[in-house]
Amino acid sequence: MDLKKLLLTNKVDPAPLFKPELNRENTLFMDFSTSNTEMKSVDFSNEASMNRFVFSKIKKADKTYGYGGYLEDRELYKRSAVFDIAGGKSRSIHLGIDVWTQAEKPIYCPLDGKVHSFKNNISYGNYGPTIILSHKLGKQVFYTLYGHLSKESLNGLYPGKTIEKGNILAYVGDSKVNGEWPPHLHFQVITDMKDYDGDYPGVCSKEEIKTYQELCPDPIAFFPMIKQ
């Protein structure tokens, strides 16, 4: 699914996920890939160490947000058994975009949608509170996932609840509730939910990249002011 083409064909401009909107002036691209030698100095098992690394870089660059991660091969997932798979292998390819910012920052709904499902995925390294919305543009149905939210973000939700474009959807969670990560939003687009409910793989193995590229297209269309 070509998200940019779908939005253009249906003459839809997504509302910004955050205010102010992410742009080249207020956003720092952050590289968490295995090819970044700077990662060797970070203790991924220690949330406080990761938090210092993320927010010191954002502060030093005088930015509001850190951003990036789609299809990035990340060693940091070795911190949690959530990403282990059979045969001694692990999942390491990130399938969404991360926006690193302060806890409790509001997240706005980018398109009219309905609540597909929601869940508090509480295990270490997992999403924590998670919301999945369904959207329909023309004949195309697709889904957006919002992970690492505050617990309060799940209050009042029910499957089928309408969420209007531009309204507050949720809030960024802190490390006490978000799987013990530095505060950030994991944002992911999904074309087929299969049998998942309130959860969906946000990381795949290297062997699964082609499959998940089709299932989880690049969300960059929701960040039009970002140019890499």
C-alpha positions in Angstrom: 0.0 0.0 0.0 1.4 3.4 -1.1 0.3 5.7 1.8 1.2 8.9 0.0 -0.7 8.0 -3.1 -3.7 6.8 -1.0 -3.9 10.1 0.9 -3.4 12.2 -2.3 -6.1 10.2 -4.2 -8.6 10.8 -1.4 -7.5 14.4 -1.0 -6.7 13.9 2.7 -4.1 15.7 4.7 -3.4 14.0 8.1 -3.6 16.1 11.2 -0.3 16.4 13.0 0.3 13.7 15.7 1.9 16.3 17.9 1.7 20.0 18.5 3.9 21.7 17.4 4.1 19.5 14.3 7.4 17.7 13.8 9.6 19.5 11.2 13.2 19.9 10.2 13.8 22.7 12.7 12.4 21.1 15.8 13.2 17.4 15.2 16.4 15.5 15.6 16.8 12.3 13.5 18.1 9.6 15.8 20.0 6.5 14.7 19.6 3.4 16.9 20.9 1.0 14.2 23.5 -1.6 14.8 25.8 0.3 12.4 25.9 3.3 14.7 29.0 2.8 16.8 27.7 5.2 19.4 25.3 2.5 20.5 28.1 0.6 22.0 28.3 3.2 24.8 24.6 2.8 25.8 23.5 0.3 28.5 20.2 -0.9 26.9 19.3 -2.9 30.0 19.2 0.3 32.0 16.2 2.6 31.3 17.9 5.5 33.1 21.0 5.1 30.9 18.8 5.1 27.7 16.8 8.0 29.0 19.9 10.1 29.5 21.3 9.2 26.1 18.0 10.1 24.2 17.2 13.3 26.0 20.7 14.7 26.3 21.1 14.4 22.5 17.7 16.1 21.9 18.6 18.9 24.4 22.1 19.4 23.0 20.7 19.8 19.5 18.1 22.2 20.9 15.2 20.2 19.5 11.8 19.3 20.8 11.6 15.7 19.4 13.7 12.8 18.4 12.5 10.8 15.4 13.3 7.7 13.3 13.5 4.0 13.2 11.5 2.6 10.2 13.1 -0.7 9.2 16.1 0.1 11.4 18.1 -3.0 12.6 18.4 -2.4 16.3 20.6 -4.3 18.8 18.7 -2.7 21.7 15.9 -5.3 21.5 18.3 -7.8 23.1 17.3 -6.2 26.4 14.0 -8.1 26.5 12.9 -11.7 26.0 9.8 -10.3 24.3 11.8 -10.2 21.1 13.3 -13.7 21.2 12.2 -16.3 18.7 12.8 -20.0 18.3 16.2 -21.3 17.4 18.1 -18.7 19.4 17.3 -15.9 17.1 15.6 -12.6 17.8 13.6 -9.9 16.2 15.5 -6.7 15.6 13.9 -4.8 12.6 11.7 -1.9 13.7 8.4 -1.6 11.8 7.2 1.8 12.9 8.5 5.3 13.6 9.4 6.4 17.1 8.9 9.9 18.3 10.9 10.6 21.5 9.4 13.3 23.6 8.3 14.2 27.1 5.9 12.0 29.0 2.2 13.2 29.1 2.5 15.0 25.8 -0.8 14.8 24.0 -1.0 12.7 20.8 -3.6 13.8 18.2 -5.6 11.5 15.9 -4.3 12.0 12.4 -7.4 10.7 10.5 -11.0 10.0 11.3 -11.1 6.5 12.6 -12.6 4.0 15.0 -11.1 2.0 17.8 -10.2 -1.4 16.6 -8.8 -2.6 19.9 -6.7 -1.6 22.9 -4.7 -3.3 25.6 -2.1 -2.8 28.3 0.8 -4.9 27.1 2.6 -4.9 30.4 5.7 -7.2 30.0 9.2 -5.7 30.2 10.2 -4.2 26.8 6.7 -4.4 25.4 4.4 -1.5 24.3 2.6 -0.9 27.6 -0.7 0.8 26.9 -1.6 0.5 23.2 -4.4 1.7 21.0 -5.1 0.5 17.5 -7.5 2.5 15.2 -9.1 1.5 11.9 -9.4 3.9 9.0 -11.1 3.8 5.6 -10.1 5.9 2.7 -12.1 5.1 -0.4 -12.2 1.3 -0.5 -9.0 0.9 1.4 -9.1 -0.1 5.1 -6.0 0.1 7.2 -4.9 0.6 10.8 -2.7 2.8 12.9 -1.0 1.6 16.1 0.0 3.8 19.0 2.3 2.2 21.6 3.9 3.3 24.9 1.0 5.4 26.1 -0.1 6.5 29.5 -2.5 4.2 31.4 -5.1 7.0 31.3 -5.1 6.9 27.5 -7.1 3.7 27.6 -9.9 5.2 29.8 -13.3 5.4 28.1 -12.4 3.4 25.1 -14.4 0.6 23.5 -14.2 -1.2 20.1 -16.0 0.9 17.5 -15.7 4.2 19.3 -15.3 7.0 16.7 -12.2 9.2 17.1 -12.3 12.4 15.0 -9.3 13.7 13.1 -7.4 16.4 15.1 -8.8 15.3 18.5 -6.6 14.2 21.4 -6.3 10.5 21.2 -3.8 9.6 23.9 -0.8 10.8 25.9 2.8 9.6 25.9 3.5 7.3 28.8 6.5 7.3 31.2 8.9 4.5 31.8 6.8 3.2 34.8 4.0 2.1 32.4 5.5 2.0 28.9 7.6 -1.2 29.1 10.5 0.6 30.8 11.5 2.7 27.8 12.4 6.4 27.6 9.1 8.3 26.9 8.2 8.0 23.2 5.4 7.1 20.8 5.7 4.1 18.6 3.6 4.8 15.6 2.9 2.1 13.0 0.7 1.6 10.0 -0.8 -1.9 9.4 -2.6 -3.2 6.3 -3.8 -6.5 7.8 -4.5 -7.0 11.5 -4.8 -10.8 11.1 -6.0 -12.1 14.4 -4.2 -9.6 16.6 -6.2 -7.6 19.2 -4.7 -4.7 21.1 -1.2 -5.8 20.0 0.8 -6.3 16.8 4.4 -7.0 16.1 6.4 -3.8 16.1 9.6 -5.6 15.4 10.4 -8.5 13.0 13.3 -10.7 12.3 15.6 -10.1 9.3 14.1 -13.1 7.5 10.6 -11.5 7.7 11.4 -8.1 6.3 9.8 -8.5 2.9 6.6 -9.8 4.4 6.3 -7.0 7.0 7.2 -4.3 4.5 3.9 -5.2 2.8 2.0 -5.5 6.1 3.5 -2.3 7.7 4.3 0.4 5.1 6.5 3.4 5.9 4.5 5.9 8.0 6.5 8.9 6.7 3.3 10.2 5.0 2.1 11.2 8.4 5.2 13.4 9.0 5.1 15.6 5.8 7.4 18.3 7.3 10.2 15.8 7.9 12.7 15.5 5.1 15.6 13.0 5.5 
